């Protein structure tokens, strides 16, 4: 349990020795530097510096005397302060980043996004820019579930799926692609690496996003080329 507490405190910015000393003081209530050293296993040569650092960070209070006694600031007070500081820092950074005015030269019309969070965030952004029509090919119901809110805002939404029964009960009007077309969307292996397509979205015949696993890695590919979107739509239209 103590190891987990120390690791959690380290993730909040404390060093290992600071985390051990603070956790020990929380358990003891009040103690001298010597007592904290003996129970926390923080080296005697470091204990005073560690307690002084904790005091400067707002984790520890002390009563000057002979000997000096230390006590931990209540964990709920400490955590509330850290949370408030983190939220303020996030808000400030967000504002500063959004205020940047960078001139981008030669931005590529094709780029990739990795990580589940990054992919979901990029899809939300993609869907927010749909003006008239969105057409979707989907093999993974979670793709429609995760973005239900954004999809409801689309003026004209057309969805085709590989197997209609997988999407029963989701509340979407879906069409199943014609028999034989699924062979173009099967999982495939190239040079020993498995790849698959979860879904394709085409917005207003001008941009598209493909989501899947490629080379064993979760990936989204965004394409801002109207000619590609036009060809993708033609393939989509041929699926039924």
C-alpha positions as CSV (number, residue, x, y, z in Angstrom):
1,X,0.0,0.0,0.0
2,X,2.8,2.5,0.9
3,X,4.5,1.8,-2.4
4,X,1.4,2.7,-4.2
5,X,1.0,5.9,-2.2
6,X,4.6,6.9,-2.9
7,X,4.2,6.2,-6.6
8,X,1.0,8.3,-6.7
9,X,2.7,11.2,-5.0
10,X,5.7,10.9,-7.4
11,X,3.3,11.3,-10.3
12,X,2.1,14.6,-8.6
13,X,5.7,15.9,-8.8
14,X,7.3,14.8,-5.5
15,X,10.6,13.0,-5.4
16,X,10.7,9.5,-3.9
17,X,12.2,10.8,-0.7
18,X,9.7,13.6,-0.5
19,X,6.8,11.2,-1.1
20,X,8.1,8.8,1.6
21,X,8.5,11.6,4.2
22,X,5.1,13.2,3.5
23,X,3.3,9.8,3.6
24,X,5.1,9.0,6.9
25,X,4.1,12.4,8.4
26,X,0.5,11.8,7.3
27,X,0.5,8.5,9.2
28,X,2.3,9.9,12.3
29,X,0.5,13.2,12.6
30,X,3.5,15.0,14.1
31,X,7.1,14.0,14.4
32,X,10.7,15.2,14.6
33,X,13.0,15.0,11.7
34,X,14.8,12.0,13.3
35,X,11.5,10.1,13.7
36,X,10.6,10.8,10.1
37,X,14.0,9.5,9.0
38,X,13.7,6.3,11.1
39,X,10.2,5.4,9.9
40,X,10.4,6.6,6.3
41,X,13.9,5.2,5.5
42,X,14.9,8.6,4.1
43,X,18.7,9.0,4.7
44,X,19.6,11.0,7.8
45,X,21.8,13.2,5.7
46,X,18.9,14.2,3.5
47,X,16.0,14.4,5.9
48,X,16.2,18.1,6.8
49,X,16.6,19.2,3.2
50,X,13.6,17.0,2.2
51,X,11.4,18.4,5.0
52,X,12.4,21.9,4.0
53,X,11.5,21.3,0.4
54,X,8.2,19.8,1.4
55,X,7.5,22.9,3.5
56,X,8.3,25.2,0.6
57,X,5.9,23.2,-1.6
58,X,3.1,23.4,0.9
59,X,3.0,19.8,2.0
60,X,4.5,20.2,5.5
61,X,4.2,22.7,8.4
62,X,6.6,22.9,11.3
63,X,6.8,24.3,14.8
64,X,10.3,25.7,15.6
65,X,11.8,24.4,18.8
66,X,14.4,22.0,20.2
67,X,13.7,19.7,18.6
68,X,11.6,21.1,15.7
69,X,8.4,19.2,15.1
70,X,6.9,18.7,11.7
71,X,3.3,17.8,10.6
72,X,1.7,17.1,7.3
73,X,-0.8,19.5,5.8
74,X,-4.1,17.6,5.5
75,X,-4.1,15.5,2.2
76,X,-7.5,16.9,1.1
77,X,-6.2,20.5,1.3
78,X,-3.0,19.6,-0.5
79,X,-4.9,17.7,-3.3
80,X,-7.4,20.5,-3.7
81,X,-4.7,23.1,-4.1
82,X,-2.8,20.9,-6.6
83,X,-6.0,20.3,-8.6
84,X,-6.8,24.0,-8.7
85,X,-3.3,24.8,-9.8
86,X,-3.4,22.1,-12.5
87,X,-6.8,23.3,-13.9
88,X,-5.5,26.9,-13.9
89,X,-2.4,25.8,-15.7
90,X,-4.4,23.9,-18.3
91,X,-6.7,26.8,-18.9
92,X,-3.8,29.2,-19.3
93,X,-1.9,27.0,-21.6
94,X,-5.0,26.4,-23.7
95,X,-5.7,30.1,-24.0
96,X,-2.0,30.8,-24.9
97,X,-1.9,28.0,-27.5
98,X,-5.2,29.1,-29.2
99,X,-3.9,32.7,-29.3
100,X,-0.9,31.7,-31.4
101,X,-1.0,32.9,-35.0
102,X,1.4,30.7,-36.9
103,X,1.7,30.9,-40.7
104,X,1.9,27.3,-42.0
105,X,3.6,26.8,-45.4
106,X,3.0,23.8,-47.5
107,X,0.7,21.9,-45.1
108,X,0.3,18.3,-46.3
109,X,-3.1,17.2,-47.4
110,X,-2.5,13.8,-45.9
111,X,-1.5,13.1,-42.3
112,X,-1.8,10.4,-39.6
113,X,-3.0,10.4,-36.0
114,X,-2.1,7.7,-33.4
115,X,-3.5,6.8,-30.0
116,X,-7.1,6.3,-29.1
117,X,-7.5,9.7,-27.6
118,X,-5.9,11.4,-30.6
119,X,-8.1,9.5,-33.0
120,X,-11.3,10.2,-31.2
121,X,-10.4,13.9,-30.9
122,X,-9.5,14.2,-34.6
123,X,-12.8,12.4,-35.6
124,X,-14.8,14.9,-33.5
125,X,-13.0,17.8,-35.2
126,X,-13.6,16.2,-38.6
127,X,-17.3,15.7,-37.9
128,X,-17.7,19.3,-36.6
129,X,-16.7,20.6,-40.0
130,X,-19.3,18.6,-42.0
131,X,-21.6,21.1,-43.8
132,X,-23.9,19.1,-46.0
133,X,-23.4,15.4,-46.2
134,X,-21.4,12.6,-44.5
135,X,-21.2,9.2,-45.9
136,X,-19.8,6.4,-43.8
137,X,-18.6,2.8,-44.3
138,X,-18.3,1.0,-40.9
139,X,-17.2,-2.4,-39.7
140,X,-17.0,-1.4,-36.0
141,X,-20.1,-0.4,-34.1
142,X,-18.0,1.4,-31.5
143,X,-17.1,4.0,-34.1
144,X,-20.8,5.0,-34.3
145,X,-21.4,4.7,-30.6
146,X,-18.4,6.8,-29.6
147,X,-19.5,9.7,-31.9
148,X,-23.3,9.5,-31.6
149,X,-23.5,13.1,-30.4
150,X,-21.5,14.5,-33.4
151,X,-23.3,12.3,-35.9
152,X,-26.7,13.5,-34.8
153,X,-25.8,17.0,-35.9
154,X,-25.0,15.9,-39.5
155,X,-27.7,17.2,-41.9
156,X,-27.5,14.2,-44.2
157,X,-26.0,11.0,-42.9
158,X,-25.7,7.8,-45.0
159,X,-24.2,4.7,-43.5
160,X,-23.2,1.4,-45.1
161,X,-22.0,-1.6,-43.0
162,X,-20.5,-5.0,-43.6
163,X,-23.0,-6.9,-41.5
164,X,-26.3,-5.2,-40.6
165,X,-27.0,-7.3,-37.5
166,X,-23.9,-6.0,-35.7
167,X,-25.6,-2.5,-35.7
168,X,-29.1,-3.5,-34.6
169,X,-30.4,-1.4,-31.7
170,X,-28.0,1.5,-32.2
171,X,-30.6,3.7,-33.7
172,X,-28.9,4.3,-37.0
173,X,-30.5,3.7,-40.4
174,X,-27.8,1.5,-42.1
175,X,-27.5,-0.4,-45.4
176,X,-25.6,-3.6,-45.8
177,X,-23.2,-3.7,-48.6
178,X,-23.8,-6.2,-51.4
179,X,-22.7,-9.8,-51.2
180,X,-19.1,-10.2,-52.3
181,X,-18.1,-6.6,-51.6
182,X,-16.8,-7.5,-48.1
183,X,-13.7,-9.1,-49.7
184,X,-12.3,-5.6,-50.2
185,X,-12.5,-4.8,-46.5
186,X,-11.3,-8.0,-44.9
187,X,-8.3,-7.9,-42.6
188,X,-5.1,-8.4,-44.4
189,X,-1.5,-9.3,-43.7
190,X,1.5,-7.6,-45.4
191,X,5.0,-8.6,-44.5
192,X,3.7,-10.4,-41.4
193,X,1.8,-7.3,-40.1
194,X,-2.0,-7.5,-39.8
195,X,-4.0,-4.5,-40.8
196,X,-7.8,-3.8,-40.8
197,X,-10.2,-1.0,-41.5
198,X,-12.8,-0.1,-38.9
199,X,-14.4,2.7,-40.8
200,X,-14.3,5.4,-43.5
201,X,-16.0,8.8,-43.4
202,X,-16.3,11.1,-46.3
203,X,-17.3,14.7,-45.7
204,X,-18.9,16.9,-48.4
205,X,-17.0,15.1,-51.1
206,X,-13.9,17.1,-50.2
207,X,-12.1,15.2,-47.3
208,X,-12.1,11.8,-45.7
209,X,-10.8,9.9,-42.7
210,X,-10.0,6.2,-42.5
211,X,-9.7,4.6,-39.1
212,X,-8.2,1.2,-38.4
213,X,-5.2,-0.9,-37.4
214,X,-2.3,-0.7,-39.8
215,X,0.8,-2.7,-39.2
216,X,-0.4,-3.6,-35.8
217,X,-0.8,0.0,-34.8
218,X,-4.1,1.9,-34.2
219,X,-4.2,4.7,-36.7
220,X,-6.4,7.3,-38.4
221,X,-5.5,8.7,-41.8
222,X,-6.9,12.1,-42.8
223,X,-7.0,13.1,-46.5
224,X,-7.9,16.6,-47.7
225,X,-8.0,15.9,-51.4
226,X,-11.3,16.3,-53.1
227,X,-10.3,14.0,-56.0
228,X,-9.6,11.2,-53.4
229,X,-12.9,11.9,-51.6
230,X,-14.7,11.7,-55.0
231,X,-13.2,8.3,-55.8
232,X,-13.9,7.0,-52.3
233,X,-17.5,8.0,-52.6
234,X,-17.7,6.3,-56.0
235,X,-16.5,3.1,-54.4
236,X,-18.9,3.6,-51.5
237,X,-21.8,4.0,-53.9
238,X,-20.9,0.7,-55.6
239,X,-21.2,-1.3,-52.4
240,X,-24.9,-1.8,-52.6
